[in-house]
Amino acid sequence: MASVAVERTSAPRIPLGADRWLAGVIGIVAVLALWTIAGVLQWFHGTIPTPLAVLSTIADTGWSYYSENFSATIGLAFRGFLWGNLLAILLALLVILIPPIEGLATQLAIISYCTPIIAVAPIIQVAFAQVQTMIVFLAAISVFFTTMIGTLSGLRSPNKTSLDLIRVYGGGRMSQLRRVRLESALPNTLAAIKIAAPAAVLGAVLGEFLAMPDKGAGPAMIVAQQRGDIPQVWAIALICGAVAGIGYAIVAVIARFATRWAAGKEVLG
């Protein structure tokens, strides 16, 4: 029994998080394999280019074409990401400081989430003269609900004892917000912002589909569809997905360091 225990304790351990990375790699390989088989055997109606055909299209077209179009999309998505998150966080803070406006704020967030962007776009296009402003607005709408609800949930997460303690010492809602609620809300807010990053890219691309600016991923995809260049359409779609994934990863890294800092500060305090 002792030898068995020694063997178990001496067995190599998989580093924390390595199993998730391994599962992710296996999943990507499986998707690429199924995609290749579906493209070769033509499982579905219509032409499905293989991954090699898509990569070949990207190489033949040249990276400058994609960088020129995607730089415009990324810039507009980033602006919408900033504005949407900023307004959502400010509104969540106002709900905590002024509770009677919660019903109005919640209804506004739900309307922004449930209303289809395609239905809102013509109204926004009439309201804003500039095409870029419309695209930024649609990207901001795409992130508003997620960040507002996540931030509001985080602001309400502190222990009631901590809030009562501040109230006993004469502190009001502002003191509770500054001393307790903001740090408690950090994990939930960052988790919501992680989800909002890909949503901002999607909102910007949809806005480009409707507004048709001179440059962007949306117009490039429409032109490829009109030419019947299916591998090009897939290439642009995959790069859109990669950009959204990179945005999610960047916020995830920032969130990891920020939550560790907040946890360390709480322990020291």
Secondary structure by P-SEA (a helix, b strand, c coil): caaaaaaaaaccccccaaaaaaaaaaaaaaaaaaaaaaaaacccccccccaaaaaaaaaaacaaaaaaaaaaaaaaaaaaaaaaaaaaaaaaaaaaacccaaaaaaaaaaaaaacccccaaaaaaaacccaaaaaaaaaaaacaaaaaaaaaaaaacccaaaaaaaaaacccaaaaaaccccccaaaaaaaaaaaaaaaaaaaaaaaaaaccccccaaaaaaaaaaacaaaaaaaaaaaaaaaaaaaaaaaaaaaaaaaaaaaaaaaac
